[in-house]
Amino acid sequence: MDLIDATWRKSTRSGSSGGDCVEVADNLPGIVGVRDSKDPEGPALVFGPVAWRAFVTEVARKP
């Protein structure tokens, strides 16, 4: 999966946690990339948009 044109962003809720964050790239057609902000050259996970929305919805429901 080619993520060369990905635009990575951190959650606004990550604040200044010292870099212990994930970054998400949702600007590419048909995929959402997720990576560790401490290792931007390392591996990234790739999800389909429907699977990513389901994950985010479920996480948002947790206390």
Backbone as CSV, one residue per row, in Angstrom:
resi,resn,N_x,N_y,N_z,CA_x,CA_y,CA_z,C_x,C_y,C_z
1,MET,0.847,-1.165,0.000,0.000,0.000,0.000,0.898,1.235,0.000
2,ASP,0.678,2.131,-0.932,1.500,3.329,-1.071,0.891,4.485,-0.277
3,LEU,1.584,4.902,0.767,1.114,6.010,1.600,1.972,7.258,1.408
4,ILE,2.688,7.332,0.291,3.608,8.438,0.045,2.906,9.793,0.032
5,ASP,1.664,9.848,-0.420,0.926,11.115,-0.482,0.029,11.340,0.730
6,ALA,0.207,10.528,1.752,-0.627,10.655,2.951,-0.332,11.962,3.685
7,THR,-1.381,12.582,4.163,-1.265,13.746,5.034,-1.622,13.271,6.430
8,TRP,-0.618,13.219,7.306,-0.784,12.657,8.639,-1.187,13.741,9.621
9,ARG,-2.074,13.382,10.564,-2.498,14.314,11.606,-2.691,13.562,12.912
10,LYS,-2.491,14.281,14.004,-2.744,13.732,15.335,-4.114,14.192,15.789
11,SER,-4.704,13.446,16.676,-5.970,13.834,17.266,-5.798,15.133,18.047
12,THR,-6.807,15.975,18.002,-6.777,17.194,18.808,-6.820,16.855,20.284
13,ARG,-7.252,15.657,20.629,-7.304,15.228,22.027,-5.971,14.691,22.533
14,SER,-4.980,14.574,21.666,-3.703,14.039,22.110,-2.908,15.069,22.907
15,GLY,-3.201,16.342,22.746,-2.558,17.382,23.537,-1.044,17.320,23.464
16,SER,-0.407,17.541,24.599,1.059,17.508,24.653,1.501,16.294,25.462
17,SER,1.130,15.139,24.989,1.398,13.900,25.728,2.815,13.369,25.528
18,GLY,3.696,14.197,25.009,5.069,13.754,24.846,5.305,12.891,23.625
19,GLY,4.401,12.904,22.671,4.592,12.170,21.437,4.055,10.763,21.431
20,ASP,3.402,10.339,22.495,2.830,8.992,22.550,1.454,8.997,21.890
21,CYS,1.441,9.172,20.596,0.179,9.329,19.875,0.168,8.464,18.612
22,VAL,-1.002,8.285,18.107,-1.123,7.723,16.772,-1.446,8.873,15.829
23,GLU,-1.079,8.693,14.578,-1.412,9.657,13.538,-2.289,8.950,12.521
24,VAL,-3.201,9.705,11.956,-4.152,9.171,10.990,-4.027,9.951,9.689
25,ALA,-4.082,9.239,8.591,-4.114,9.861,7.263,-5.405,9.410,6.592
26,ASP,-6.311,10.351,6.394,-7.593,9.997,5.775,-7.835,10.780,4.486
27,ASN,-6.751,11.225,3.867,-6.876,11.989,2.635,-6.728,11.158,1.366
28,LEU,-6.502,9.873,1.506,-6.300,9.019,0.334,-7.590,8.287,-0.019
29,PRO,-7.879,8.133,-1.297,-9.130,7.483,-1.688,-9.173,6.007,-1.299
30,GLY,-10.205,5.638,-0.545,-10.453,4.238,-0.239,-9.669,3.641,0.906
31,ILE,-8.769,4.412,1.546,-7.999,3.869,2.665,-7.809,4.918,3.760
32,VAL,-7.571,4.421,4.962,-7.204,5.265,6.097,-5.944,4.645,6.697
33,GLY,-4.885,5.442,6.782,-3.636,4.961,7.354,-3.526,5.364,8.816
34,VAL,-2.896,4.515,9.608,-2.673,4.779,11.030,-1.235,4.376,11.348
35,ARG,-0.511,5.282,12.036,0.880,4.987,12.384,1.219,5.553,13.757
36,ASP,2.329,5.109,14.300,2.855,5.579,15.579,3.604,6.887,15.329
37,SER,3.228,7.945,16.037,3.871,9.238,15.823,5.353,9.231,16.203
38,LYS,5.762,8.321,17.080,7.162,8.238,17.477,8.023,7.557,16.411
39,ASP,7.397,6.875,15.465,8.127,6.139,14.435,7.488,6.382,13.064
40,PRO,7.548,7.619,12.580,6.856,7.935,11.325,7.374,7.187,10.102
41,GLU,8.586,6.676,10.174,9.132,5.904,9.052,8.840,4.411,9.205
42,GLY,8.247,4.034,10.329,7.953,2.638,10.601,6.690,2.170,9.900
43,PRO,6.201,1.033,10.298,5.020,0.459,9.645,3.757,1.264,9.934
44,ALA,2.802,1.122,9.047,1.491,1.751,9.215,0.418,0.699,8.991
45,LEU,-0.666,0.838,9.693,-1.833,-0.011,9.464,-2.721,0.676,8.439
46,VAL,-3.429,-0.099,7.653,-4.325,0.453,6.636,-5.703,-0.161,6.821
47,PHE,-6.700,0.694,6.867,-8.097,0.289,7.035,-8.927,0.830,5.887
48,GLY,-10.013,0.155,5.593,-11.010,0.715,4.700,-11.798,1.767,5.467
49,PRO,-12.386,2.735,4.788,-13.124,3.798,5.469,-14.275,3.292,6.347
50,VAL,-14.986,2.282,5.912,-16.107,1.754,6.705,-15.591,1.119,7.999
51,ALA,-14.536,0.330,7.900,-13.952,-0.296,9.090,-13.408,0.768,10.046
52,TRP,-12.777,1.812,9.521,-12.233,2.869,10.366,-13.356,3.609,11.100
53,ARG,-14.434,3.941,10.390,-15.568,4.624,11.036,-16.175,3.758,12.125
54,ALA,-16.276,2.470,11.884,-16.820,1.563,12.900,-15.911,1.530,14.127
55,PHE,-14.613,1.496,13.928,-13.663,1.508,15.035,-13.779,2.799,15.842
56,VAL,-13.765,3.932,15.167,-13.841,5.226,15.853,-15.163,5.361,16.608
57,THR,-16.246,4.914,16.003,-17.547,4.969,16.668,-17.547,4.129,17.939
58,GLU,-16.992,2.944,17.870,-16.949,2.066,19.036,-16.049,2.631,20.128
59,VAL,-14.901,3.157,19.764,-14.004,3.739,20.763,-14.663,4.943,21.442
60,ALA,-15.378,5.745,20.689,-16.037,6.926,21.242,-17.130,6.544,22.248
61,ARG,-17.662,5.361,22.134,-18.712,4.904,23.046,-18.166,4.435,24.392
62,LYS,-16.880,4.159,24.466,-16.269,3.653,25.696,-16.034,4.807,26.679
63,PRO,-16.256,4.558,27.972,-16.031,5.608,28.977,-14.563,5.929,29.173
